[in-house]
Amino acid sequence: MSLETSTVHKNLDTDVKIFGLDAQDLLFILLVSMVLNFLFSGLPFTEFIVFGIPGILSMGLYFGKKGKPKGYLFDLFRFYLTPGHYSAAEKVTIRSSFYAKRSSK
């Protein structure tokens, strides 16, 4: 009885990039372009606004996100838009248990 083997492709874990951008970033740029087209469709410089600003944004994302992980843009937005304290340490429960014992007396 022989062992059946199959080939495994080595590039299964690579990120999907379109024009050097992640798919999420490209969707964000297209969303910005769509909103700008909706808001500024009647102005004389509509073409510059609709194509220029997302083009500048795409170049900024392309060069600004070099070496950053996938989903960096949305994590950055979430970090600045949600209130709270962020810490890499585990939650300390010593202080809360101390105050709980003290208040129960």
GUDRENKOL-34984 format. One line per 2 residues: number of its first residue (from 0); their letters; for each residue x, y, z of N, C-alpha, C. Coordinates in nm, 4 decimals, padded with zeros to 6 digits. Example, Ala and Ser with C-alpha at 12.3 -4.5 7.8 and 13.67 -1.06 7.14 Angstrom:
<rs>
0	AS	01.3190:-00.5690:00.7800:01.2300:-00.4500:00.7800:01.3200:-00.3300:00.7800; 01.2850:-00.2250:00.7080:01.3670:-00.1060:00.7140:01.2900:00.0030:00.7870
</rs>
This chain:
<rs>
0	MS	00.0852:-00.1170:00.0000:00.0000:00.0000:00.0000:00.0901:00.1237:00.0000; 00.0729:00.2077:-00.0985:00.1571:00.3262:-00.1097:00.0869:00.4484:-00.0505
2	LE	00.1663:00.5389:-00.0059:00.1152:00.6615:00.0532:00.0873:00.7632:-00.0572; -00.0319:00.8180:-00.0595:-00.0670:00.9165:-00.1617:-00.0223:01.0547:-00.1143
4	TS	00.0432:01.1275:-00.2003:00.0900:01.2620:-00.1676:00.0361:01.3607:-00.2685; 00.0318:01.4832:-00.2271:-00.0113:01.5905:-00.3174:00.0802:01.7102:-00.2973
6	TV	00.0836:01.7952:-00.3970:00.1690:01.9129:-00.3880:00.0991:02.0216:-00.3063; 00.1768:02.0943:-00.2312:00.1261:02.2053:-00.1512:00.1931:02.3319:-00.2030
8	HK	00.1121:02.4281:-00.2411:00.1663:02.5532:-00.2919:00.2187:02.6369:-00.1760; 00.3331:02.6980:-00.1939:00.3983:02.7710:-00.0863:00.3514:02.9146:-00.0721
10	NL	00.2713:02.9637:-00.1646:00.2281:03.1033:-00.1609:00.0852:03.1190:-00.1120; 00.0365:03.0257:-00.0341:-00.1007:03.0357:00.0147:-00.1186:03.1429:00.1212
12	DT	-00.0125:03.1783:00.1911:-00.0246:03.2756:00.2986:00.0111:03.4173:00.2554; 00.0338:03.4418:00.1280:00.0678:03.5767:00.0827:-00.0570:03.6651:00.0802
14	DV	-00.0366:03.7923:00.1021:-00.1475:03.8874:00.1020:-00.1896:03.9191:-00.0407; -00.3190:03.9432:-00.0581:-00.3715:03.9825:-00.1884:-00.3476:04.1322:-00.2043
16	KI	-00.2760:04.1684:-00.3077:-00.2468:04.3094:-00.3327:-00.2954:04.3449:-00.4734; -00.3609:04.4588:-00.4832:-00.4076:04.5113:-00.6110:-00.3447:04.6481:-00.6271
18	FG	-00.2623:04.6643:-00.7281:-00.1850:04.7866:-00.7517:-00.0973:04.8210:-00.6316; -00.0489:04.7198:-00.5611:00.0376:04.7413:-00.4462:-00.0359:04.7760:-00.3182
20	LD	-00.1685:04.7760:-00.3204:-00.2485:04.8078:-00.2015:-00.3264:04.6853:-00.1568; -00.3529:04.6772:-00.0276:-00.4402:04.5708:00.0226:-00.5806:04.5920:-00.0319
22	AQ	-00.6585:04.4857:-00.0332:-00.7954:04.4952:-00.0841:-00.8792:04.5896:00.0022; -00.8575:04.5898:00.1334:-00.9323:04.6790:00.2218:-00.8997:04.8254:00.1927
24	DL	-00.7725:04.8543:00.1673:-00.7329:04.9915:00.1376:-00.7899:05.0377:00.0041; -00.7914:04.9480:-00.0932:-00.8475:04.9831:-00.2231:-00.9976:05.0089:-00.2127
26	LF	-01.0670:04.9294:-00.1333:-01.2099:04.9543:-00.1117:-01.2339:05.0865:-00.0403; -01.1465:05.1227:00.0532:-01.1573:05.2509:00.1216:-01.1385:05.3668:00.0227
28	IL	-01.0424:05.3543:-00.0671:-01.0180:05.4589:-00.1668:-01.1362:05.4712:-00.2618; -01.1924:05.3589:-00.3035:-01.3100:05.3632:-00.3908:-01.4312:05.4219:-00.3195
30	LV	-01.4441:05.3952:-00.1907:-01.5535:05.4534:-00.1129:-01.5381:05.6052:-00.1019; -01.4160:05.6514:-00.0789:-01.3906:05.7955:-00.0733:-01.4223:05.8598:-00.2068
32	SM	-01.3822:05.7948:-00.3150:-01.4107:05.8475:-00.4490:-01.5608:05.8534:-00.4758; -01.6333:05.7527:-00.4309:-01.7781:05.7508:-00.4517:-01.8461:05.8630:-00.3736
34	VL	-01.8050:05.8831:-00.2507:-01.8648:05.9898:-00.1686:-01.8322:06.1269:-00.2272; -01.7081:06.1452:-00.2724:-01.6713:06.2737:-00.3332:-01.7483:06.2981:-00.4621
36	NF	-01.7715:06.1948:-00.5411:-01.8501:06.2101:-00.6635:-01.9944:06.2456:-00.6305; -02.0475:06.1879:-00.5256:-02.1847:06.2191:-00.4855:-02.1969:06.3618:-00.4348
38	LF	-02.0994:06.4088:-00.3581:-02.1082:06.5411:-00.2974:-02.0752:06.6539:-00.3946; -01.9752:06.6343:-00.4812:-01.9256:06.7425:-00.5655:-01.9523:06.7192:-00.7142
40	SG	-02.0653:06.6591:-00.7492:-02.0896:06.6238:-00.8892:-02.1231:06.7433:-00.9775; -02.1645:06.8559:-00.9232:-02.2043:06.9680:-01.0053:-02.0996:07.0774:-01.0193
42	LP	-01.9846:07.0632:-00.9566:-01.8821:07.1670:-00.9584:-01.7977:07.1600:-01.0857; -01.7332:07.2717:-01.1223:-01.6537:07.2706:-01.2450:-01.5277:07.1835:-01.2378
44	FT	-01.4715:07.1635:-01.1207:-01.3500:07.0825:-01.1077:-01.3810:06.9444:-01.0495; -01.4923:06.8871:-01.0928:-01.5328:06.7573:-01.0395:-01.4315:06.6480:-01.0694
46	EF	-01.3737:06.6497:-01.1893:-01.2787:06.5448:-01.2276:-01.1557:06.5460:-01.1379; -01.1063:06.6657:-01.1066:-00.9909:06.6741:-01.0180:-01.0255:06.6246:-00.8782
48	IV	-01.1425:06.6606:-00.8301:-01.1823:06.6209:-00.6953:-01.2049:06.4710:-00.6881; -01.2766:06.4159:-00.7860:-01.3140:06.2745:-00.7805:-01.1960:06.1829:-00.8097
50	FG	-01.1054:06.2233:-00.9001:-00.9920:06.1373:-00.9349:-00.8620:06.1810:-00.8683; -00.8461:06.3084:-00.8416:-00.7208:06.3583:-00.7865:-00.7018:06.3266:-00.6398
52	IP	-00.8033:06.3552:-00.5592:-00.7917:06.3323:-00.4151:-00.7756:06.1832:-00.3835; -00.8563:06.0929:-00.4421:-00.8296:05.9502:-00.4165:-00.6951:05.9030:-00.4737
54	GI	-00.6474:05.9647:-00.5808:-00.5153:05.9298:-00.6326:-00.4051:05.9686:-00.5363; -00.4159:06.0876:-00.4806:-00.3183:06.1318:-00.3801:-00.3291:06.0442:-00.2551
56	LS	-00.4510:06.0092:-00.2165:-00.4720:05.9209:-00.1026:-00.4118:05.7827:-00.1260; -00.4274:05.7306:-00.2473:-00.3706:05.5983:-00.2770:-00.2188:05.6014:-00.2755
58	MG	-00.1572:05.7080:-00.3260:-00.0110:05.7175:-00.3194:00.0354:05.7320:-00.1749; -00.0383:05.8090:-00.0957:-00.0038:05.8226:00.0451:-00.0147:05.6913:00.1203
60	LY	-00.1195:05.6132:00.0905:-00.1322:05.4828:00.1545:-00.0254:05.3857:00.1069; 00.0076:05.3921:-00.0210:00.1077:05.3006:-00.0760:00.2439:05.3233:-00.0111
62	FG	00.2850:05.4493:-00.0025:00.4162:05.4784:00.0551:00.4133:05.4855:00.2078; 00.3005:05.5211:00.2669:00.2917:05.5338:00.4115:00.2732:05.4028:00.4844
64	KK	00.2223:05.3020:00.4145:00.1962:05.1746:00.4806:00.3026:05.0704:00.4511; 00.4153:05.1090:00.3989:00.5217:05.0119:00.3720:00.5671:04.9497:00.5026
66	GK	00.5632:04.8190:00.5102:00.6062:04.7485:00.6297:00.5008:04.7372:00.7382; 00.3822:04.7908:00.7166:00.2756:04.7821:00.8163:00.1934:04.6551:00.7911
68	PK	00.1303:04.5999:00.8938:00.0525:04.4765:00.8764:-00.0797:04.5019:00.8054; -00.1415:04.3931:00.7647:-00.2708:04.4010:00.6968:-00.3767:04.4507:00.7945
70	GY	-00.4632:04.5378:00.7497:-00.5672:04.5934:00.8351:-00.5192:04.7060:00.9246; -00.4036:04.7628:00.8960:-00.3459:04.8683:00.9803:-00.4338:04.9930:00.9810
72	LF	-00.4908:05.0268:00.8663:-00.5702:05.1489:00.8545:-00.6941:05.1433:00.9436; -00.7658:05.0322:00.9416:-00.8869:05.0210:01.0231:-00.8540:05.0094:01.1715
74	DL	-00.7433:04.9452:01.2042:-00.7016:04.9414:01.3450:-00.6623:05.0796:01.3942; -00.6001:05.1593:01.3080:-00.5645:05.2961:01.3446:-00.6897:05.3807:01.3672
76	FR	-00.7892:05.3678:01.2788:-00.9153:05.4395:01.2979:-00.9833:05.3971:01.4272; -00.9857:05.2669:01.4551:-01.0497:05.2175:01.5758:-00.9774:05.2677:01.7004
78	FY	-00.8454:05.2761:01.6934:-00.7680:05.3244:01.8080:-00.8013:05.4695:01.8396; -00.8129:05.5543:01.7368:-00.8388:05.6956:01.7617:-00.9860:05.7273:01.7863
80	LT	-01.0769:05.6425:01.7431:-01.2187:05.6732:01.7566:-01.2841:05.6108:01.8793; -01.2211:05.5125:01.9421:-01.2814:05.4521:02.0604:-01.2142:05.5062:02.1865
82	PG	-01.2944:05.5448:02.2850:-01.2341:05.5940:02.4092:-01.1862:05.4772:02.4938; -01.0941:05.5058:02.5809:-01.0478:05.4030:02.6726:-00.8977:05.4059:02.6893
84	HY	-00.8538:05.3210:02.7771:-00.7113:05.3087:02.8067:-00.6641:05.1759:02.7499; -00.5574:05.1787:02.6721:-00.5042:05.0578:02.6113:-00.3720:05.0234:02.6779
86	SA	-00.3593:04.8992:02.7164:-00.2386:04.8549:02.7829:-00.2066:04.7140:02.7371; -00.0783:04.6827:02.7301:-00.0364:04.5490:02.6910:-00.0358:04.4546:02.8100
88	AE	-00.0470:04.5080:02.9301:-00.0442:04.4244:03.0496:-00.1812:04.3634:03.0740; -00.1818:04.2574:03.1518:-00.3086:04.1966:03.1896:-00.3823:04.2876:03.2868
90	KV	-00.5123:04.2679:03.2951:-00.5923:04.3496:03.3851:-00.5589:04.3139:03.5303; -00.5288:04.4136:03.6071:-00.4911:04.3922:03.7464:-00.6177:04.3893:03.8303
92	TI	-00.6365:04.2785:03.9042:-00.7566:04.2645:03.9867:-00.7268:04.2797:04.1351; -00.6023:04.3052:04.1714:-00.5664:04.3174:04.3128:-00.6326:04.4403:04.3733
94	RS	-00.6264:04.5511:04.3019:-00.6825:04.6748:04.3549:-00.8336:04.6641:04.3676; -00.8998:04.6072:04.2673:-01.0452:04.5980:04.2742:-01.0891:04.5034:04.3846
96	SF	-01.0145:04.3943:04.4102:-01.0521:04.3047:04.5190:-01.0253:04.3713:04.6545; -00.9230:04.4549:04.6640:-00.8951:04.5270:04.7880:-01.0081:04.6219:04.8225
98	YA	-01.0553:04.6975:04.7214:-01.1645:04.7906:04.7466:-01.2959:04.7185:04.7733; -01.3147:04.6017:04.7135:-01.4385:04.5261:04.7380:-01.4433:04.4762:04.8818
100	KR	-01.3283:04.4318:04.9349:-01.3253:04.3860:05.0732:-01.3464:04.5015:05.1707; -01.2905:04.6141:05.1362:-01.2984:04.7296:05.2236:-01.4413:04.7861:05.2283
102	SS	-01.5110:04.7865:05.1147:-01.6448:04.8426:05.1110:-01.7473:04.7493:05.1737; -01.7172:04.6195:05.1850:-01.8137:04.5258:05.2415:-01.8148:04.5272:05.3946
104	K	-01.7200:04.5919:05.4566:-01.7134:04.5974:05.6040:-01.8194:04.6854:05.6640
</rs>
